[in-house]
Amino acid sequence: MKAQLPATAAQRTCRAFTLLELLVSLAVLGLIILLVAQMLGPASAITGTGNKHIDTDTQARVILDRKEHQVDRRRTEGERPDRLL
């Protein structure tokens, strides 16, 4: 049979994390989050630049569509081709 140990603080067998272990794990987690945030920063800037290019292309397409509509309308009205634009 097992002998019973005295219940002193030094001899207790408690399975838990110490405060130091928790603080170290939080510090490591903070470093990981910081590194990931630094990696995602340039990616969001590249995405923003791509979105600006898409917006510019969309605006250009709208302008060209309007011009095409004007040319088609004038052509159906019977204007001469040299005076379309």
BELGI-V826493 format. One line per field, one symbol per residue. phi: phi as a letter, one per 20 degrees, with the letter a starting at -180 (. if undefined). psi: psi as a letter, one per 20 degrees, with the letter a starting at -180 (. if undefined). A space follows every 50 residues. Layout:
phi: ???
psi: ???
//
This chain:
phi: .feeefeeffdfdddbeefffffffffffffffffffffegfffffffff ffffffffffffffffffffffffffenffffdfd
psi: qqqpqqlrhhjqmpnrqrhggggghhgggggggggghhhighhhgggggh hhgggghgghhgghhgggggggghghijqqhijh.
//
